[in-house]
């Protein structure tokens, strides 16, 4: 692979880029010539991912960012760093996400699946929207799931205090992704910024590896 290609001169930000879908996306885009910003929660893993990409793609341009996207404060800090380090942003790939076998709340007091898998997409996108518009034509790509079709959003119990079922909560977040994508696409019509959601399929990505229960083993 070469750093020259159809994405030469383009700048891309990929969240959840240390493994699985995010890493392969970053690797492919680097191979197509893009300057790729990798976002990960762990600094060491993020640097290793960037190093692996540079080893695989001669001349690859990478930047690393560390942020826990379940935290609104860290998400805003990430966006500020991106604006400082990137003069343009041609593509934003919202990919970071997880499924959790137990209910927990983030530092902001929000149920963590909803916070990471959906609100993280929303907040980061809106924080970077002016940069994307200024770089048009630009793209926003949201990694969703066909599981959204099974999702239901209970606005009276958005934090799942009345009951927590891991897959149901995940489906709800993915439905949020799709609804956000459609709404933002309508609002950005004619701006030169396109918004799309995708279903990546069922793959071995280590997606639920952080769960130590039978749920994680099954997944």
C-alpha positions as CSV (number, residue, x, y, z in Angstrom):
1,X,0.0,0.0,0.0
2,X,1.0,3.6,-0.6
3,X,0.2,6.9,1.0
4,X,-0.7,8.1,-2.5
5,X,-4.2,7.4,-3.6
6,X,-7.8,8.6,-4.1
7,X,-7.8,10.2,-0.6
8,X,-4.6,12.0,-0.9
9,X,-4.8,15.5,0.6
10,X,-7.9,14.5,2.6
11,X,-8.1,14.5,6.4
12,X,-10.2,11.9,8.2
13,X,-11.0,11.4,11.9
14,X,-11.9,7.8,13.0
15,X,-13.2,7.2,16.6
16,X,-12.6,3.8,18.2
17,X,-9.6,3.3,16.0
18,X,-7.5,1.0,18.1
19,X,-9.1,-2.3,17.0
20,X,-11.8,-3.9,14.9
21,X,-13.8,-1.8,12.5
22,X,-12.2,1.4,13.5
23,X,-8.6,0.2,13.0
24,X,-9.4,-1.4,9.7
25,X,-11.1,1.7,8.5
26,X,-8.2,3.9,9.5
27,X,-5.8,1.5,7.8
28,X,-7.8,1.4,4.6
29,X,-8.0,5.2,4.5
30,X,-4.3,5.6,5.2
31,X,-3.6,3.2,2.3
32,X,-5.8,5.4,0.1
33,X,-3.6,8.4,1.0
34,X,-5.6,10.2,3.7
35,X,-4.1,11.8,6.7
36,X,-5.9,9.8,9.5
37,X,-6.6,11.0,13.0
38,X,-7.1,8.0,15.3
39,X,-9.1,8.4,18.4
40,X,-8.8,5.9,21.2
41,X,-9.6,5.7,24.9
42,X,-6.1,4.3,25.8
43,X,-3.1,6.3,24.8
44,X,-0.7,3.4,24.5
45,X,-3.1,1.4,22.3
46,X,-3.8,4.4,20.2
47,X,-0.1,5.0,19.6
48,X,0.5,1.3,18.8
49,X,-2.4,1.4,16.2
50,X,-0.9,4.4,14.5
51,X,2.5,2.8,14.5
52,X,1.1,-0.4,13.0
53,X,-0.5,1.7,10.2
54,X,2.7,3.6,9.5
55,X,4.5,0.2,9.3
56,X,1.9,-1.2,6.9
57,X,1.6,1.9,4.7
58,X,4.8,3.6,3.6
59,X,4.5,7.3,4.1
60,X,1.2,7.1,6.0
61,X,0.2,10.3,7.8
62,X,-1.4,9.7,11.2
63,X,-2.3,11.8,14.2
64,X,-3.5,10.4,17.6
65,X,-6.0,11.6,20.0
66,X,-7.0,10.2,23.4
67,X,-10.5,10.6,24.7
68,X,-13.3,8.7,26.5
69,X,-16.3,9.5,24.3
70,X,-18.8,8.6,27.0
71,X,-17.7,11.8,28.8
72,X,-19.1,15.0,27.4
73,X,-16.2,17.0,28.8
74,X,-13.6,14.7,27.1
75,X,-15.6,14.8,23.9
76,X,-15.6,18.6,23.8
77,X,-11.8,18.6,24.6
78,X,-11.2,16.2,21.7
79,X,-13.1,18.4,19.3
80,X,-11.1,21.4,20.5
81,X,-7.8,19.5,19.9
82,X,-9.0,18.4,16.4
83,X,-9.8,22.0,15.5
84,X,-6.4,23.1,16.7
85,X,-4.4,20.4,14.9
86,X,-6.4,20.0,11.7
87,X,-6.9,22.9,9.3
88,X,-9.6,20.9,7.5
89,X,-11.7,17.8,8.1
90,X,-13.0,16.0,5.1
91,X,-14.5,12.9,6.8
92,X,-15.7,12.1,10.3
93,X,-16.2,8.4,11.1
94,X,-18.2,7.9,14.3
95,X,-17.4,4.4,15.2
96,X,-16.5,4.1,18.9
97,X,-19.0,2.0,20.9
98,X,-19.6,-0.9,23.1
99,X,-22.2,-3.2,24.7
100,X,-22.3,-3.6,28.4
101,X,-23.8,-6.4,30.5
102,X,-24.4,-4.2,33.5
103,X,-26.0,-0.8,33.9
104,X,-23.7,2.0,34.9
105,X,-23.6,5.7,34.6
106,X,-20.9,8.0,33.2
107,X,-19.3,10.9,34.9
108,X,-22.2,13.0,33.5
109,X,-24.8,10.8,35.2
110,X,-26.0,9.3,31.9
111,X,-26.5,5.6,31.2
112,X,-23.2,4.6,29.6
113,X,-24.5,2.8,26.5
114,X,-26.6,5.7,25.4
115,X,-23.8,8.1,26.3
116,X,-21.1,6.3,24.4
117,X,-22.9,4.7,21.5
118,X,-25.2,7.6,20.7
119,X,-24.6,10.9,22.5
120,X,-20.9,10.6,21.8
121,X,-21.7,10.6,18.0
122,X,-24.0,13.5,18.4
123,X,-21.8,15.8,20.5
124,X,-18.6,15.2,18.5
125,X,-20.4,15.7,15.2
126,X,-22.0,19.0,16.3
127,X,-18.7,20.2,17.8
128,X,-16.9,19.6,14.5
129,X,-19.7,20.7,12.2
130,X,-18.3,24.1,11.4
131,X,-14.9,22.6,10.4
132,X,-16.7,20.0,8.2
133,X,-18.8,22.7,6.5
134,X,-15.7,24.8,5.9
135,X,-14.0,21.7,4.3
136,X,-17.0,20.8,2.0
137,X,-17.5,18.6,0.2
138,X,-17.2,16.5,3.4
139,X,-18.8,13.4,4.8
140,X,-20.1,12.2,8.2
141,X,-20.3,8.4,8.5
142,X,-22.1,6.9,11.5
143,X,-21.4,3.2,12.3
144,X,-24.9,2.0,13.3
145,X,-26.4,-1.4,13.1
146,X,-29.4,-3.3,11.6
147,X,-30.2,-3.9,15.3
148,X,-31.7,-0.4,15.2
149,X,-34.9,-2.0,13.8
150,X,-35.4,-3.7,17.2
151,X,-34.8,-0.5,19.1
152,X,-37.4,1.5,21.1
153,X,-36.7,4.8,22.8
154,X,-38.6,5.3,26.1
155,X,-38.2,9.0,26.7
156,X,-39.7,8.5,30.2
157,X,-36.9,6.2,31.1
158,X,-34.0,7.3,29.0
159,X,-31.5,6.1,31.6
160,X,-33.1,2.6,31.9
161,X,-33.7,2.9,35.6
162,X,-36.8,0.7,35.4
163,X,-35.0,-2.2,33.8
164,X,-31.7,-2.9,32.0
165,X,-31.4,-5.4,29.2
166,X,-28.0,-5.1,27.4
167,X,-29.1,-5.9,23.8
168,X,-32.3,-3.8,24.1
169,X,-30.3,-0.9,25.3
170,X,-27.8,-1.3,22.5
171,X,-30.6,-1.5,19.9
172,X,-32.0,1.7,21.3
173,X,-28.6,3.5,20.9
174,X,-28.3,2.3,17.3
175,X,-31.8,3.5,16.6
176,X,-30.6,6.9,17.9
177,X,-27.7,6.8,15.4
178,X,-30.1,6.2,12.5
179,X,-32.6,8.9,13.6
180,X,-29.8,11.4,14.1
181,X,-28.3,10.6,10.7
182,X,-31.6,11.2,8.9
183,X,-32.3,14.4,10.8
184,X,-28.9,15.8,10.3
185,X,-28.8,14.9,6.6
186,X,-32.0,16.9,6.1
187,X,-30.6,19.9,7.9
188,X,-27.3,19.8,5.9
189,X,-28.9,19.4,2.5
190,X,-27.2,21.7,0.1
191,X,-24.3,22.4,2.4
192,X,-21.9,20.0,0.7
193,X,-21.7,17.8,3.8
194,X,-23.3,14.4,3.5
195,X,-24.4,12.2,6.4
196,X,-24.8,8.4,6.2
197,X,-25.2,5.5,8.6
198,X,-24.1,1.9,7.9
199,X,-24.5,-1.6,9.2
200,X,-21.1,-3.3,9.3
201,X,-22.4,-6.8,9.5
202,X,-21.5,-9.5,12.1
203,X,-17.8,-9.7,12.5
204,X,-15.2,-10.7,15.1
205,X,-14.1,-7.3,16.4
206,X,-13.7,-7.8,20.2
207,X,-16.8,-5.6,20.5
208,X,-18.0,-7.1,23.9
209,X,-14.7,-8.3,25.1
210,X,-14.8,-6.0,28.1
211,X,-17.7,-8.0,29.6
212,X,-16.5,-10.8,31.9
213,X,-19.9,-12.5,32.3
214,X,-21.4,-15.3,30.3
215,X,-22.9,-12.5,28.2
216,X,-19.5,-11.4,27.0
217,X,-18.5,-15.0,26.3
218,X,-21.7,-15.6,24.3
219,X,-21.2,-12.4,22.3
